[in-house]
Amino acid sequence: MVTAMPKSLSRFAAKHPGGLIGLVLVAAILAAALLAPVVPLPDPDALNIANRLQPPSWEFLLGTDQLGRDVLSRIVWGAQQSIVIAVAAVALGCFFGVTLGLIAGYMNGTLVEVVITRTFDILFSIPLLVLAIAVMGIIGTNQITILGFEIDNKMKLIMMIAMSFTPALGRIAHACALVEARSDYVRAKRAQGASWPELIFIDILPNAIPSVIVQGTLFVGVAIIVEASLSFVGLGIQPPTASWGTMLADARDYIFSGEWWIAVFPGIAICLTVIGFNLMGDDLRDILDPRGNAKAAFL
């Protein structure tokens, strides 16, 4: 048993090298985000004009920015912001999208399905980044109060990105529900008196989960890009909070003056994170393919 596990892992790595690379990249970013409060790094928001625009060195591994802040520290803390927003947005989008999609698919041919699917079509027809900029531009970046609940800018980002992902995730669940609702086992349970919530969330939902997981993994990378884009134009995370998008925005004035590290390292962080989640999503699609056997990946 002790030697079997490494052998299985080695075979998995040989069969899915892209997935393994993606897993390593994502694990490294998650570790940085989780360990940010305990890693002995300088305060990411501490100003030190005497050390402004220092190139990478042993003292400042990734250099400092125009205000003397440590770039490595800000990238590590920025990872926490990006990961939290992206994962929370995808999870919220999965909840609403899958719930509405399953209900629409199960109630095929009814007014409920028409309303839900047409709503999905309307939202899906608007480009994601355009919708994000429009919504955040309208509601602004200040804290707002709705029905007694205070919603800060981070929560607004999560809700807006989740709303953008809901139609795509809902379509996946809708397609699955259309097929499963006509299956013999669902018809048998319906004849036995099972309620529609029981049929949807106990019998049909498990069949939609693999496809939703794959698409959700890919959407995490998209959410990171959207958050960075909004922060870049001033509609996302607000200074002085560390964010990869705001770091790139601050670096715009120094791209051609020789201080390359201010823009390059946050850009690399975004690229590696998105590539990692995309590689994981691609391999999850193969492993969780319902036409195959997931266990075959380890054989």
C-alpha positions in Angstrom: 0.0 0.0 0.0 2.9 2.3 0.8 4.4 1.9 -2.7 1.1 1.8 -4.6 0.1 5.4 -3.9 3.3 7.0 -5.5 2.9 4.6 -8.4 -0.7 5.7 -9.0 0.3 9.4 -8.6 3.1 8.9 -11.1 0.7 7.4 -13.6 -1.8 10.2 -13.0 1.0 12.8 -13.6 2.1 11.0 -16.8 -1.5 10.9 -18.1 -2.5 14.4 -17.0 0.6 16.6 -16.9 -1.4 19.7 -17.6 -3.7 19.0 -14.7 -0.8 18.4 -12.4 0.9 21.7 -13.4 -2.4 23.5 -12.9 -2.8 21.9 -9.5 0.7 23.0 -8.4 0.1 26.5 -9.6 -3.3 26.8 -7.8 -1.9 25.2 -4.7 0.9 27.7 -4.6 -1.5 30.7 -5.0 -3.9 29.3 -2.4 -1.0 28.8 0.0 0.1 32.4 -0.5 -3.4 33.7 0.1 -4.0 31.6 3.2 -0.5 32.2 4.7 -0.4 35.9 4.0 -1.2 36.9 7.6 1.5 34.7 9.1 4.3 35.0 6.5 7.0 37.4 7.8 6.6 40.0 5.0 6.5 43.8 5.3 3.2 45.6 5.7 1.8 45.8 2.2 0.3 49.2 2.8 3.3 50.7 4.7 4.8 53.7 2.9 8.5 54.3 2.8 9.4 57.0 0.3 13.1 56.5 1.0 12.9 53.1 -0.6 10.7 54.0 -3.5 11.3 52.3 -6.9 13.9 50.0 -5.6 14.8 47.2 -8.1 14.6 43.5 -7.1 17.3 42.7 -4.6 18.0 40.5 -1.6 16.3 43.1 0.6 13.3 43.5 -1.7 13.0 40.3 -3.7 10.5 41.8 -6.2 11.4 45.5 -5.7 9.3 48.3 -4.4 6.7 50.5 -6.0 6.4 54.3 -6.4 5.5 54.7 -2.7 8.2 52.4 -1.3 5.8 49.5 -0.7 7.2 46.0 -1.0 5.9 44.4 -4.3 6.2 40.8 -3.1 4.1 41.6 0.0 1.4 43.3 -2.0 1.3 40.4 -4.5 0.8 37.9 -1.7 -1.9 40.0 0.0 -3.4 40.7 -3.4 -3.8 37.0 -4.0 -6.0 36.8 -0.9 -8.4 39.4 -2.4 -8.5 37.8 -5.8 -9.0 34.3 -4.6 -11.7 35.2 -2.1 -13.7 37.3 -4.6 -13.3 34.7 -7.5 -14.2 31.6 -5.4 -17.1 33.3 -3.6 -18.5 34.7 -6.9 -18.3 31.3 -8.6 -19.9 29.6 -5.6 -22.8 32.1 -5.5 -23.2 31.8 -9.3 -23.4 28.1 -9.0 -26.0 28.2 -6.3 -28.4 30.5 -8.3 -27.6 29.2 -11.7 -27.9 25.5 -10.9 -31.0 26.0 -8.8 -32.8 28.0 -11.5 -31.5 25.8 -14.3 -32.7 22.6 -12.6 -36.2 24.0 -11.9 -36.5 25.2 -15.5 -35.4 21.9 -16.9 -37.7 19.9 -14.7 -40.7 22.1 -15.5 -40.1 21.9 -19.3 -42.8 23.4 -21.4 -44.2 25.6 -18.7 -44.2 29.4 -18.1 -41.6 28.9 -15.4 -39.1 27.5 -17.9 -39.8 30.3 -20.4 -39.2 33.0 -17.8 -36.0 31.5 -16.5 -34.5 30.6 -19.8 -35.3 34.0 -21.4 -33.8 35.8 -18.4 -30.6 33.6 -18.9 -30.6 34.6 -22.6 -30.8 38.3 -21.8 -28.0 38.2 -19.3 -25.9 35.9 -21.5 -26.2 38.3 -24.5 -24.3 41.1 -22.6 -20.5 40.8 -22.6 -19.2 40.0 -19.1 -16.7 42.8 -18.8 -19.1 45.4 -20.3 -21.8 44.3 -17.8 -19.4 44.4 -14.9 -18.2 47.9 -15.8 -21.7 49.2 -16.3 -23.1 47.8 -13.1 -20.1 48.9 -10.9 -20.1 52.3 -12.6 -23.8 52.8 -11.8 -23.8 51.7 -8.2 -20.3 53.1 -7.4 -17.6 51.9 -5.1 -19.0 53.3 -1.8 -20.6 51.1 0.8 -24.4 50.9 0.3 -27.2 49.7 2.6 -30.0 47.5 1.3 -32.8 46.4 3.6 -30.7 47.1 6.6 -27.7 45.2 5.3 -24.4 47.0 4.7 -22.8 45.9 1.4 -19.1 46.9 0.9 -17.4 47.1 -2.4 -16.0 43.5 -2.2 -19.4 42.1 -1.7 -20.7 44.1 -4.6 -18.0 42.6 -6.8 -18.9 39.1 -5.7 -22.6 39.6 -6.4 -22.0 41.3 -9.7 -19.6 38.6 -11.0 -21.9 35.9 -9.7 -24.8 37.4 -11.6 -22.7 37.3 -14.8 -21.9 33.6 -14.3 -25.4 32.5 -13.4 -26.7 32.1 -17.0 -23.9 29.9 -18.2 -24.1 27.6 -15.2 -27.9 27.6 -15.3 -27.8 26.5 -19.0 -25.6 23.5 -18.0 -28.0 22.5 -15.2 -31.0 23.1 -17.5 -29.7 20.8 -20.2 -29.0 18.1 -17.6 -32.4 18.4 -16.1 -34.1 18.1 -19.5 -32.5 14.7 -20.0 -32.9 13.4 -16.5 -36.5 14.5 -16.1 -37.5 12.1 -18.9 -35.5 9.1 -17.4 -37.3 6.0 -16.1 -36.1 6.3 -12.5 -37.4 9.9 -12.2 -40.7 8.9 -13.7 -41.0 5.9 -11.4 -40.3 8.1 -8.3 -42.8 10.7 -9.5 -45.4 7.9 -9.9 -44.7 6.9 -6.3 -45.6 10.4 -5.1 -42.1 12.0 -4.8 -42.3 15.8 -4.7 -40.6 18.0 -7.3 -38.0 19.4 -4.9 -37.0 15.9 -3.9 -36.7 14.8 -7.6 -34.7 17.9 -8.6 -32.3 18.2 -5.7 -31.8 14.5 -4.7 -32.1 12.6 -8.0 -31.3 15.1 -10.8 -28.8 17.4 -9.1 -26.0 14.8 -8.7 -25.9 14.2 -12.4 -25.3 17.9 -13.1 -22.5 18.3 -10.5 -19.6 17.1 -12.6 -20.2 19.5 -15.5 -20.8 22.3 -13.1 -17.6 21.7 -11.2 -15.6 21.8 -14.5 -17.2 25.0 -15.7 -16.9 26.5 -12.2 -13.2 25.8 -12.1 -12.8 27.6 -15.4 -14.9 30.5 -14.2 -12.6 31.1 -11.2 -9.9 32.2 -13.7 -12.4 34.4 -15.5 -13.5 36.0 -12.2 -9.9 36.8 -11.3 -9.4 38.6 -14.7 -12.7 40.5 -14.2 -11.8 41.6 -10.7 -8.3 42.7 -11.8 -9.9 44.6 -14.8 -12.4 46.4 -12.5 -9.7 47.3 -10.0 -7.5 48.5 -12.9 -10.1 51.1 -14.0 -10.9 52.1 -10.4 -14.2 50.2 -10.0 -12.9 47.2 -8.0 -10.8 47.0 -4.9 -10.0 50.5 -3.7 -6.5 51.7 -2.6 -4.6 51.3 -0.4 -5.8 47.7 -0.2 -3.4 45.5 -2.1 -4.9 44.1 -5.4 -3.3 42.9 -8.5 -5.5 45.2 -10.6 -4.6 48.3 -8.7 -0.9 47.4 -8.8 -1.1 47.3 -12.6 -3.0 50.6 -12.6 -0.3 52.2 -10.5 2.4 50.8 -12.8 1.1 52.5 -15.9 3.2 55.6 -15.4 6.4 53.5 -15.0 6.2 51.0 -17.9 8.5 53.0 -20.2 10.7 54.6 -17.5 12.7 51.5 -16.6 10.8 50.3 -13.5 9.6 47.1 -15.2 9.1 45.1 -12.0 6.1 47.1 -10.8 4.0 45.9 -13.7 5.7 42.6 -14.6 5.3 40.7 -11.4 1.6 41.4 -10.7 0.9 40.5 -14.4 2.8 37.2 -13.9 0.8 36.5 -10.8 -2.5 37.0 -12.7 -1.3 34.9 -15.7 -0.1 32.0 -13.6 -3.2 31.9 -11.5 -5.6 31.9 -14.5 -3.5 29.3 -16.4 -3.5 27.1 -13.3 -7.3 27.1 -13.0 -7.7 26.6 -16.7 -5.4 23.6 -16.8 -7.2 22.1 -13.8 -10.6 22.7 -15.5 -9.5 21.1 -18.7 -8.3 18.0 -17.0 -11.3 17.8 -14.7 -13.4 17.7 -17.9 -11.6 14.5 -18.9 -11.6 12.9 -15.5 -15.3 13.7 -14.7 -16.5 12.9 -18.2 -19.7 10.8 -17.6 -18.9 8.7 -20.7 -15.7 7.5 -19.1 -14.7 6.2 -15.8 -13.1 8.7 -13.4 -11.1 6.0 -11.8 -9.4 5.2 -15.1 -7.3 8.3 -14.6 -5.4 6.6 -11.8 -5.0 3.2 -13.5 
